[in-house]
């Protein structure tokens, strides 16, 4: 099971830099990078709420479940 973080997609849609996003959300750019690169083990709901508020999106726009057990389509 894997949760894929799609922050980069939402930032690109809005032409927003990581630095600007980090400042508006209240995170360090390094922590945003950890989220973007899939190295985060957890996300606080308050952080998720702030990210959604800044990006004007829903949590499902930022997070996607990818089932590692599914066989690739032929």
N, C-alpha and C positions, 0 to 999 in steps of 0.2 A: 504494500500500500504506500502511495506517495501523494503528498499534497504539493502541488506546484503553485508557486507564487507568481502572479502575473503583473506585478507592479510595473515592470518595464514597458509592457504593452500600454497600460493606462497612462504612464508618463509620456510615452511617445505620442499618443492621441492628443495630449494636451500641450505638447511641446514644452514640457516642464523638466527642468534639470533635477538631478538627484539632490544637489545642494539646496535648491529652492524648496523641493518637496520635504526634505529632512527638516529644514528650518520651520516650515509651516506646521508640520506634524509634531515637532518637538523631539526628534531623534537626531542622533549623530549621522553624518553620511556613512560612516563605517557600519552602523547598525542597519541602515537601509540596504547597504551592499550585502550584509549577511542575509537579510530577508530576500533580496532579489536573486541571490545565488543559491537559494535553497538550503542554506546551512543552519537556519534557525530551527530550534527544537520546539518553540512555542511562541505564541503571539498573544499578548493581553488583549482582552476585548476593548479596553479603553484605547489601546494603540490602533486596533482595527477600526474602531469608530472614528478616530481622528483621521486615519488614512482615507476612509470613505467620505468623510466630511470635506477634506481638502480636494479630493479627486471627483467629488460629486458622483459617487458610484455606489454600488451594492457590494457586500462582502463576496458574493459569488463572482463578481467581476475581477476580484483580486486573487481568489483562491480556487483551485481546480483539483478535484480528486482524480488520480490516474491509477487504475488497478494494475499493479505489476504482474498479477497472476493471469491476466487476459492474454490469450495467444494472439499474435499479430495477424491481422487480416491478410488473406492470400489473394 
